[in-house]
Structure formats: structure tokens, C-alpha cells
Amino acid sequence: MNKTLLLTASVLFLSIQMMGQPLPCFNFEDIPAGTQIGPASGNSPGDVLFSQAGIQVSIQEILYPNGTTGFANAQILDDNTGWLDGQFFFMGNNSLRFDLSQADGALNQLCFDFFDGGGVENFAVNGSSVAVVDDFAEVASLSFPGVTVEVDFSNTNSPEQGTVCITGNIESLLIGGQEFGIDNVCADAVLACPIANLQAEIVSCDDNGDYNIEVDFDWLSPLTVIVNFDILIEGERAATITQADLPYLLEGVQPATDALEFTLAVCQRDNPDCCESLILQKQCPAGGCMEFEGLAETVYGNSAGTPPGTPFYNESDIGLLLIPFQSLFWTTTYGDLLVLDAAAAPEMTAASGQ
């Protein structure tokens, strides 16, 4: 007969740190180190070990590659091993099943830290067939109904230690192993589209209708593997970037619309349902850069008949005019302004264009 353990100090006590989170983390810190769970403590497969916030956790058998099953003892190990963060749940030929179908609140992500000490592991999500693997990293390449699975070793640089994140509609999770430890099992809600705080600013433009736009936004997902993002102008892709590129300068944009405003959107690559957008006005910023590309003549000034003190060029709402030069002896000279092209003036090493 299945039985539920009383959560008392004499049998088994699990402290679940709520910390104001919508759903709990299981970190196993308040269970006495050395506690055995399994046949040694009278447990049978299917016994519910603990229940909190609607999540029930039960101990189960392990499935071996030849189709047979086993059921031995798990143990709470302390931080003297150095394998995981503080105390952790170490399985020895058994499994844990997390039933999240009645969890308090919406749940679409669950992450946990693990230590793989050898042997085979079991993994199943949402009632799938139990995957039996020799290398736990293999679970990231398998398919499970309604979810994606990520295995990350970047924080440990060790093939035995890492973090798993399961994202999607999670109803149940089974984890098992012959020498397999888990810790910091945390369930949380993830935004359907984690793009937030989109900002875009026209930093300069020219008389040809080319706009240079600085784009920035936040990516609120806790996942460590980040896909690319598309920047779209009036629905047309203008650039594909990564999170590391932010803030990103989008250069030479010509919006395909005659309206006085246009739409800029950022979408998660290959996920058209995850987008943020805003409207930009076709206005050059006051005090923008002057690039002088619109100067039509090669010479302005005295020899060209340019009147002194009269604006002869305007860019980014800045007017350009020539005035006579005054020397130390209070005499004035009105000469010429030459317009050079960088390609024909290699000595102008910091210049481009005109």
C-alpha cells in the first residue's frame, strides 16, 4: 500500500523556501544529512514523500536498459562532497516523480541542478515513455510532449555537473538514476514573450531619406541559450542580431512607406508570435551629425560667388554659412571652402565620403 510520510523531524522533514515566489524551490537543506529514503525507511514505489503548493513528489522505481526495474535507497548528502550547492537528494537506483498538474499557479518552466555520478539515468516529462540514457546530456536531444529541454554545463565546466531547464506546459516530471544527485528544483512562470522595454531612437538621417536608428530592449527569459532576433521595418527584415549585439545601430534604413511615421518591430527569430513594436516619426534629430554628403559643389566661398553670412547648406536642421576670417591685425580675408572626397584624399585617414 502506498503511504504518505509525515513531515516530522523523526522521519523526514523538507523545508520549501517560498521567498515570495509563486511556486516553491526544493533545496533539501532542512532534511538531516544522511537520511535514507527507500526500503531502508519503509518506503515503497509510489509513496508520496512530500507535498507543497499543490506539487506532490513521490519515489519511484528505476528502469534499466534491459527493461527490468530496481528500487534501492536514495540519500540526503551534505556539502562535503562538493558536487552540488549544499545538501542535495542523491538517488541510488530509484527515481523521483514531480506531479505538477495541481500546482498553485501557472507553471511553464522548471529548472534543477544535477550531478551525474555514473550509471544510467531515467527522464520523462508529461507521461512520456521513460528515456533511459547513459549520458544525461542526451535528454536535450530527445522529444518530450509539450516542452523543450535544455542542459547547460557553462556554470560548472564539468561534464558531470550542470543545470536543466524544461520550458512549456509541464504536468509531470520523472528523474532517476543509479548515482544521480539533484538540487535547487525550482518551478516558475516564464513570460510567453520575454522581449520587453523596446527602445528605438533615430540618431541621424540625411536628405536621401536614410535613417540611422539605435535599437535596444531587454530579454527577460532566464534561459542561457538565446536565439537570434529580427529587426523589422514596416514588416520587412532589416537585420538579424543576437542579445550580445545590444544596443544595436541600424544604419541606412529607408522605410517603405510614404507616411510621416513607420513601424519598427523586434521579433524572436523563427517565433513570429513573440514580437514588440513601436512607431517612429520620420524626423531627423535636432543637433544631429553633419556628414556633408549633400554638398553639390567642390568649392564654396569667394571664387564660387558664395555670399558671406548666408546659409548655403542645411543638414540635420543645421545651417552652414561662411564668414570672413579676421587676422590678428584686424584685417579680414574671405577665401574658399574646398569639398574633398576621402577616396581622392588618402591623407584624410579619419574621413569617409565627402
Secondary structure, 3 states (H helix, E strand, C coil): CCCECCCCCCCCCCCEECCCCCCCEECCCCCCCCCEECHHHCCCCCCEEEEECCEEEEEECEECCCCCEECCCEEEECHHHCCCCCCEEEECCEEEEEECCCCCCCCCEEEEEEEECCCCEEEEECCCCCEEECCHHHHHHCCECCEEEEEECCCCCECCEEEEEEEECCCEEEEEECCEEEEEEEEECCCCCCEEEEEEEEEEECCCCCEEEEEEEEECCCCCCCCCEEEEECCEEEEEECHHHCCEEEEEECCCCCCCEEEEEEEECCCCCCEEEEEEECCCCCCCCCCCCCCCCCEEECCCCCCCCCCCEEECCEEECCCCEECCCCCEECCEEECCCHHHCCCCCCCCCC
